[in-house]
């Protein structure tokens, strides 16, 4: 066995002897020290649990076996005589074991561990304790000890500290350990080596002890909250939203596993999730969820009532005193009367039709078409709704209310025209209503029912009701021969994105809606007759060209977009370092997909950094 000159300590004297460096299981003091440290650790843990405030930061330890209690597990030693881990003489700072470098003449030793600092950390700190005692004097640095940070290839990135026999302590072990900390945040996103090394010369020995090595990183922990946490949706579906509360920099994406719920919302920090729910074709209630940042937003949707005559209508029954039960057949209904509410669906309309406190209000309609085109049914078609103001008309007609606020400027939406068209076509399959409109139907006495599709004012002299309703447009909707063309047929946009318009040509009464094929193309345009589609295109952050389209009336408008051009910018154009050299980082800003490699112009400048997209160049400069 190789022997060495070794220095150990007592409270009163320094003695030398010749013994094997790496010996046995350690001092009897180890057990007492270990118990003491466990008690101390338990107290410290109790303090944290009781006294520490809540935190949105999560800490992670990256060093494995930092107290060397498992020998060299997790560490890579080189140049040592036997194991560099020892429990000799109870010189560990905590536990029983410590890293022992030096202690032998003409010996160079290295022990290191590789760690990867995540790119997302907000802090990263190296901490360790060291203790030095020596037979050398302190007049000159004969034996040396250093701690450095190196890349995975062993290239020096930073020097944490350098010591020698000149820094020797009065004795070995506790209480002569010193703590050293070092900021590793500049190496976020990199794999580095925590590198301990020592050199002893050919005369007297110096012992360098290391214990309790730690690399602790802190990561911001994103917490999310939603409000409200649930919603109930009618059978006909619809669009709603809910709020997301999150810290700045916390990103989120809304997702759902239900095919009948749709959302593409995402964001960073607080925001809003917009979603739509399809109509429920079944009679059973159904439930689904939208997930955001680990939170679940619950959606309950009513089933379509078996009482509705129009398949996609939502059933909301009118009050019992607001209609007359009947069993009307195909020949009993010969007209459809269209009204406008001159109030909102959620306001006076529901109140009037369900007025249980005043059954003599005696008002209802079979259907109501809301601003978004959704349909509500209040009275079965076989029953007599009290909508026309004249009993004879009530007996032989189906009433349709169209939601419209009572002001001069509010028009009927394209969604309402389309839904009323579908509703009229559905009613005509069950009853003997001819395809006649007021333009071809003369005014008559209120006691004479006019067959066809008529306005309330036309039927029983109720003035202009329905207000702002275009009979010419509606007639074209009922009898269209619709063909469409778009102009221009295509466009090319730069990588920066942009906006534009497409001309749509069709005959009056032909409805259309523009739909984009890609999420980076945006349009909400729709119309009846010829019109214009307005669209916007997001910037292309990649270097690859891309293509998408907008479809209108079966016609396709093609959009081609060029990829981003690679340009590069540095966070700094230069720096000054002392004669001792040093290290640093430069941020490279460029588009995703743009590759780069850093190259030094001088042999005393070192870097191996490269990447794609924005990134960081790490460099070192020799002394």
PyMOL commands that set and color helices and strands:
alter all, ss='L'
color gray80, all
select helices_A, chain A and resi 29-51+88-90+165-167+185-187+320-322+330-332+345-353+356-361+391-395+414-428+438-440+456-460+471-478
alter helices_A, ss='H'
color red, helices_A
select strands_A, chain A and resi 4-9+14-19+57-61+76-78+85-86+98-102+107-116+121-134+144-151+156-164+178-183+191-200+206-220+224-227+230-233+238-246+251-253+261-262+266-268+271-277+286-292+295-301+314-315+323-324+335-342+367-369+375-377+384-385+397-405+452-455+485-487+490-493+498-505+511-513+515-516+521-522+526-528+531-537+546-552+555-561+569-570+582-589+595-597+605-606+610-612+615-621
alter strands_A, ss='S'
color yellow, strands_A
deselect
rebuild
show_as cartoon
